[in-house]
């Protein structure tokens, strides 16, 4: 298996950036389109465990559009062959000073393009330096 083929890494990086732009602008249609349309899709959030695309869509539709701006740090995208990838990033929001968010996504190439098949978002206290 080839890891981080340049053209595949570029594709996943672009779709990850599209996801991030949709997230901070609350573009629910794009967010929904970037998740795999399947009952097997999973998203674990800060206060919810969502199983299946319908639960994920319902969460997104009900979520507040306030306070979504954030900055990313240490984003690592890794591709595995031509059809699977992971994206991991840390994020910070002004409203959660002293905490750091963590986001992991598993991406899969489908006939309709790259889709998130599993995601995890969590928020922790800022780790001690060192």
Secondary structure by P-SEA (a helix, b strand, c coil): ccccaaaaaaaaaaaaaaaaaaaaacaaaaaaaaccccccbbbbccccccccaaaaaaaaaacccccccccccbbbbbbcccccccccccccccccccbbbbbbbbbbbccccccccbbbbbcccccccc
